[in-house]
Amino acid sequence: MADAPVPLTEDEIVIALEGTPGWRREGDEITRAFGIRYHGGVAMIVHVADVERLIGHHAEIDLRWGRVRFAITTHDAGHKLTAADFDLAQRIDAIAKAHMAEPVI
């Protein structure tokens, strides 16, 4: 059995957020929303889901008309932030760019 993920310290979270511009901390999650047409959002979510399956880490995803929002935390670490969360955030950013999604502030 694999070791449980290790939550980041507050200082590590600050540094990790600097490396993931556009992502915001909301409690023990990091979140980001993108503006994208509905069907483009569905395609983007499928792309993200494929990557999530490969790396074994998943975001909460909320699709609305014209917007898709991601919220990430590590459930296996007691719903705390870990390095895996910021890795997934960077992967989502790359996918959003490929799908020409616009950041929502």
N, C-alpha and C positions, 0 to 999 in steps of 0.2 A: 504494500500500500504506500502511496506517495505521501510525503510530508505535507502537512497543512500549509497553505500559503501564509506568508508573513506580512502582517499589516505594515504599511509605511509609517514612519514617524511624521510628526507635523512638519518638521524641516524638510524631510524627503518629499512630502506632498507639495510644498511650496516650490521646490526645485523642479519636480515633475510637471507641475502646472505651467511653469515657465517654458518647458519643452513641448507643450501642447497648447499653443495659442488658440483662443477661441473656445476652449473648454472651460466651464465654470464649476466650481465646487458648490454643491448643495448638500450640506450635511456630510454624510459618508458616501456620496455619489459624485461622479463628475458627469456633466450634461452638456449637450450641444444640440442645436436644432439647425436644420438646413431647409431652405426654400427650394422646392422642386415640384414640378407638375405631378399629379397623382400617379400616373402610370410609370413615370420615371422614378418616383419614390418607391413603388413596388419593385421595380428592377434593381434599384439600389439596395433595398432590404434583402432581396434574394442573394445579391453579391456579398453583402455583409454576412448573411447567414452561412454561406459556403465557407467563408474565412473563419467564422466563429466555430463551425464544426471541426475544421482542421486544427485549430489551436486549442479547442476545448474550453473556451471562455465566451460568455454571451452577455449581450446588452439587453436592457429593457428597451423596447422599440414602440414608439407611438406614431402612427401614420394618420395624418389629417389631410384634408384637401389643401394642397400647396405647401405642405410642411411635413418633415419627418424629424422626430426628436429621439435622441439616444440618451440613456442613463446607464452608467456603468458603476458597479461595485463588485466586490468578490464575496459571494455568499458563503463560500467555504472558509473564509477568514472572519466570519461573524459580521458580514455586511460592512466590512472595512475596506479602505482603498489599499491596493497592492500594486506592484510593478506591472502585473498582468493587465490591470485596468488602463494604464497609460499606454501600454503596447497596443491594446485593442483600439484605443482612441486614435492613435496615429494611423492604424490600419484603416479605420473608418474615414479619417480625413483623406487618405489617398483614394479610397473608393468614391467618396463624395466628389473629389476633383475629377475623377474619371467619368462620373455621371453628370458633371457640370452643375452640381448642386451649389446654391449660394448660401453662405452662412447667414443665419438669422440672429440678430443681436437682441 
